[in-house]
Amino acid sequence: MKSFDVVVIGAGPGGYIAAIRASQLGKNVAIVEMDKFGGVCLNRGCIPTKAVLKSAHSVHEIADMKDLGINVELKSLDGGQAVKRAKGISEKISKGVEFLMKKNKITSYEGKATLKDKTTIEVKSKKGHTETIKATNIILATGAHYRSFPGLEHDGKRLIGAWEAIKMENLPKSIGIIGAGAIGVEFAYFWNAFGVDVHIFELQKNLLPIEDTDSSKEVERAYKKYGIKLSLGVEKVSAKNNGNDVTITAVENGKSVDYKFEMGLIAVGMTGNIDGIGLEAAGVKTDRGFVAVNNMYQTSASNIYAIGDIAGPPLLAHAASHEGVVAAEHIAGLHPHAIDPMNIAGCTYCQPQVASVGYTERALKEKGIKYTVGKLPFQANGKAMASNETAGFVKTLMGEDGEMLGAHIVGTQATELIHEYVLFRQMEGIDEEMFATVHPHPTLGEFLAESVMNAKGRSLNF
């Protein structure tokens, strides 16, 4: 029986990063993966969806090229090719992750891992071979899967989830999307650009309901312009596969209304992959569908850690990766900083993109925290106008002592611009430090400082 200092179960963005960091710190490390290296994010989530969203954005760019003095004609659209390209990118990067395991001298096992006790793991390969290994420490990184509710159940045929959606090469003529979070909104953007009739249903009153209301409304305006239908604030919604089509029933203004589509995407949340992995045998406690952890990601069994989606929100790849670093360093006896969830940026990659960190204006009002708002539209930014990328805004929420309480960016490059604000909050910066930082001109990024100045009544260019 082989023994390791650390065994990581799951090779997604949390698991493989945790394994690498533990190896860097001198630990003898093994990693177990039952599917493909890179996990859901790389193979069925973050990476392939961003690839097809690039295709969608290019469709809209072509439509705008006449303003730039470029006369081109869109000959045809091939959604299948966009999906195939995304698949190829995922496969290439997955092989890169496997290479990283070898580079860092990490032993890899292919199969399903089950905890037999706090230090023993049984690995069963797809071919039925079983091997037992021992671990001083274990890091659980098994991810999450779709949530379902009565009336909102995936069948993998006409009622699909995101994992089936990203593999769909033959696009339907129409699709109803239930859930207006990042998954629903991103797929709506891709399918609409490639000629699919798209209708989004959401119980909350706005798209991207966890975002600042101004950000949500900006995306709603764009989606209405694209021709995406929106049913927001519905009281109840359900979906039924009729065999040849799908019926989505929504209660709108007190009345039940039926809609017919070729297919339906159900995107109403995720729950941790906690079943069938031996948590009970190892004494690992769970809480509301996820593994319970402390701020170093230790579970109720102190030598077992849980990171990423299995450990609960925020269900984000970049959060999982950093949690993996914290867990590995804690195992190695270091003293890593605990992660502040309020300093983890949220990103949605539709167009216009949405990125945020910290509090929403709605949350500040609910908490009774005093703040001032700086908000600048990209329509007033010289680089944005020159680049024909004027959609959206930069919005900052500043506290009385100059601290940044929250920041919200909507625009073509929002997910690239948010980094400065994340670092600013992490370093506990104040407004005067932002004022003293010289931002290059002309750039979209110069509005990051200008927005803070606007919140303090000293904006110079707006």
N, C-alpha and C positions, 0 to 999 in steps of 0.2 A: 504494500500500500504506500503510494507516494504521499509525502507531506509537504506543505507549503506554509510560508509565513502568512500569505494573503491569498485567498481565492475570491475572485470577482465573478458573480453570476449575472451574466448579461453583458453583451459587448456593444451597447449603444453609446451615445455621446457621453453618458455619465460613466458607464462601466469601463470602456477602453481607456478613457483619460485617467480614471482612478488606478487602473492597472499600471499604466505608464508611470504615473507619479510615485506609486509605491515601489516600483522597480528602480526608479531614479534614487530613491532613498535607501537603497540597499536591501530591499526585501526580495525573497524568493516568491515569485508571483505566478499564479495560474489564472486563466480566464475561461469561462464556460459559456458557449453560445449555441442555442438550439436552431437558429435560423441563419441569418447572414450578418457578418461583422458590420457595425455601423447602426444596427438596430432599426427601429421604425423611422427615426429621423432621416437617416441616410437613404434607406431603401424604399420607404413608402410615405415619407412625410416631408420634412424641411427641404431637402435638396431637390427631389424630383418636382415638387410643387413650384419651387422657385424657377426651375427650368421651364415649365410650361407657362408660368406667369411672364417670363421674358418673351416668350412667343406672343402672348396676348398683348403685351405692351408694344411690341414691334408692329402689330396690326394698327394700333392707334397712332403710332409714330408715322407710319406711312400716310395715314389720312391727313396728318398735319404738315407734311413735307412741302406742299404747294406754297405755304406761307414763307418757307425758307428759300424759295426760288428753285426747288427741285420738283420737276414734274414726272411723277411715276404713277404707274397703274397697278393696283392689286389684282393679279391674275386669278388666283384661287387660294383656298385655305385647306390645309391638310392637318387636321387635329391628330390623326394617327401618327404622323411623322413627329409632331411636337412631343407626343407621349413616348415614342420610341427613343427620341433623343434624350429625354429625361431619364429613361431606364438605363441607357448607355452610360450616362454621367454617374448614376448611382453605382453601377457595377464597377466602374473604374475607381471610384473613391473607396468602395468597399474593399477592393484588393489592396488599396493603399493602407487601410487600417490593418489588414492582415500583415502587411509588410512591417508596420510599426510594432506589432507584437513580436515579430522575429528580431527586429532591430534592438528592442529593449529586453530581449532574452526572457520573454513571457511565455510560459507553456500554455498552449491552446487546446481546449477540448471541445469537440462538436457533439452536442447532445442536450438532453433535458436534465437539469440539475434538481435534486431533491435533498433537502436537509434531513438527515437521519437523527442527528442530535446537534449540539452547539458547535461541534468541531468536525463532524463527519458529513460528507457529501457523496451522494450516489449520482453518477452520470450515466444516463442511458442513451446510447447513440441511436440514430435513425434505423440502423441495421439490426438493432436489438441487443447489441453488446453492452454489458454493464460493467462499470469500473467504479471503485470506491476510493476517494481521496480524503486526506485529512488537512485541516487548516487551523492555524492558530487564530486567525481573524478571517472573517467573511464579510464581503460587501455585496449586498443585494442591489441589483440594478436591472430588474426584470421588466420595467416599464409599465404600460397601462393598455387598456383596450376600451372599445366603445361602451358607453352606457346605453341601456335601453329601458324603456318604460312601456307599460301597457298601451298599445295603440301606436307605439313608435319602436318597432322591432325590425332589425336588419334581417333580410333573407339572402343577401348576397347576389340576388338576381335583378329584381327591379327596385328593391329598397336597399340601397347600398350605403356603405360608410366611406370614409376618405381613402382607406387602403384599397378598396375595389375601384374607387373613382380614379385614382392616379394611374391605374393600369388599363383604363378603358380607352381603347384605340378607336372604336367606332362610336362616335358621339351621338347621343340621342337628339331628336328634333326639339324635345322640350323636357325640362326637368324642374321639379319643385324641390327647394332646399329648405329643410327644417332646422333652424338654428342659425343665428346671425353673428356667431363668434368668428374668430380668424379663419377657421376651416371653411365655414359656409361662405363667407365673404370672398375668400381667395378663389375658391372654385367657381363662384358666380362670375367673377371677373374673367377667368380663362374661358369658360364655356360661352359666355355672352360674346366675347371677341371672336370666337370661332363659329358664330351663327346659331347657337342654341338659344331657344326661348327659355329664359330663366325667371323664376319667381321665388322670392325668399319669404319665409314665414318665421316670425319671432314673437315670443310672448312679451318681451320687454318693448319699450316704446321706441327704441333706436337700434340701428345696426351697431355692432361692436359695443354692446351695452356696458362693458366694464371700463370703456374709455371715457375721457372727458366728453361731455355732451356736445361741445363745439366741434370736436373731432368727428364724432358720429354724424352730426348733421352735414359736415363737409363731404363725407363719403356718400351720404344719402343723396345729396345734390348731384354728385358725379354719377351715381348709379342710375338715377332717374334719367339723366342725360343720355346714358348708354342704352336706355330702354329696358333695364332690369326692373321687373315688377316687385313691389315691396308691400307685404302685409305685416305691419308692425303693431305691437300692442294687442295681438289677438288673445282671446281669453282661454282658448283651448285649441289644440291641433292634434290630428292623428293621421295615419297613413295606412293604406290598404293596397296590396298587390292583387289586381283583378285578373292576372294572367297575361293579358295583352296590353294593359296599361296600369296606371296607378291613380288612385283617388286620394287626394289630400283634403281633409275636412278641417275647416277653421271656423271658430266662433268669432265673428266680427260684428261689433256694435250690437251684441246680444242675439245675433242671428247666425245659424249654422249654414256655412256655404261650402259647396263641393267644387273642387278643381280637378281637372284631368291632366295627367302628364304621361309621357312615355316612361319616365323613371323618377325616382325620388332619392335624394341624398339626406340621410339623417345624421345631423352633426350637433348632438345635444349634450356633449361632454364625455369625459373619460373616467374610468375607475381603475385602481391599481391591479396589477397581475399578482395577486396574493394567494390564489387558490392552487392547491396541488404542488406546492413547493416545500412543504414540510415545516411551516412556521410554528405549528403547534408543538411538534416534536422538539424544536429548538427553543421553545419558550419565548417566541417573538410575538408581541401583542400588536393588534391592529386597531385602527380608529376610523370609522366611517368609510371603509373601503380602501384604506391605505395603511401602510406600516407606520406605527407611531415612533417618532425619533426625537432626540434632543437637538440642541443647536450645533453639535458636532456630528450629527447623523447616526449616533448610537441608538440601537433599539433597546428593548427591555432586557435583552441578552447582551451584556456589555461588550462582548467580543464580536458581535454581529452588527454591522452598519447597514443602512438603507439609504440610497440616493436616487435622485431623479423622480420620475413619475410615480414609482411605487411608494415614495415617501410623501406624496401629496403636492398640492399647489405651491408655487406656480409650475405648471406642467410645460416647462420650456427647456429646450436642449441646452442653451447656454447656462441655465441654472443648474442643470444636471451635471454638466462638466465641472463647474466650479465646486459643487457639492462633493464630487469625486475627489477633487484636490484636497478639500478640507478633511474628508474622511481618511484619505491616505496619510496625510501629514499628522493627523491625530493618532493614528495607529503607530506611526513612527516615533511618537513621543514629542513631536513639535507642538507649538501652541498657535495654531492658525486662528485668524480672526473669524468670528462667526459672521455669516452672511446676513446682511440686513435686507429682507425681502422688498423693502421700499426702494432699494437701490438697484433692483433688477429691472431692466427695461423690457417693456412689452412691444412687440413689433408685428405689424400686419402688412403683407407685401402686395396688396392690391395696388391699383393706381387711382387716386393718389395714395401713397403709402402712409401708414400711421405708426408713430412711435411715441412712447411716453415713459416717464419715470416719476416716481413719487406720487403725491396726492392729486386727485382730480379736484376741480373747483367744487363739485357736488359734495365730496367727502369733507372738504375744509368747512363748508357751511354746516354740515351735520355735526361736526366736532366743535364748532364755535371758534375756530382758529382765525385770527385776523390775518389778512393778506392783501396784497395789491396785484393787479394783473397787467402784464405787458403782452400785447398781441400785435403782431405785424404780419400783414398779408404778403405773400411772395410777389403779388402784383406790383408791389412797391420796391422790389429788389432788382437792381440793374442786371446782375448775372442771370437771374431767373427770366427776365424779359428777353435778354439776348439769347438765351438758350431755349426760349419758347416753352418754359416750364413754370408757369405762373400760378398753377393751382395750389391751394393750401395756405398755411400760415405757420408761424412760430408763436407759441403762447407760453409764458412763464408766470408762475405763481410765487411771489416773493413774500417772506415773512418780515416782521417789524424790525428784526435785527440784521436784515440783509441776507438771511439764509434762503436757499431755494427750496420751497415746499413741494413744488411739482413743475413738470415741464411737458409740453405736448406739441408735437410737430406733425403736420400733415403736408405732404408734398412728394415730388418725384424722388427725392433723395432722403426722405425722412429717416429711414432706418440706418443710414450712414451718418447722419448729423447728430443723432441722439447721444453718441458716445461721449462727447464733450460734457454734456449735462450729467451723465452718469458719473463720470470722473469728478466733476465739480461737487456733486452731492456726496460721493464717497470720501472726498478729502475735506468735507465740511467747509467748502468755500463760502465766501460772502460776496455781495455785489461789488464791492470796491475792487476785489481781485479780478473780477470779470471786466470791470471798466479799465483796469490797468493792463489788460492783455490785448496786444495789438493783433487784430484779426485781418488776414489778407483781403484785399479788394481788387477786383470784384469777385465775390464768392457768395454762395448761398449761406455759408457758415458765418459770415459777418453779422447776419441777423440774429445769431444766438446771443451775441453781446448786446445788440441793439434792442432786443426784446426785454432783456433785464433792465437796460437803461430806460426803456419805455415804462416799465413797471414802477420806476422810481422818479418818473416825471422829468427825465433828462434826455429823451430821445433826440438825436441830432439829424436823422435822415427820414423821419416820418412824423 
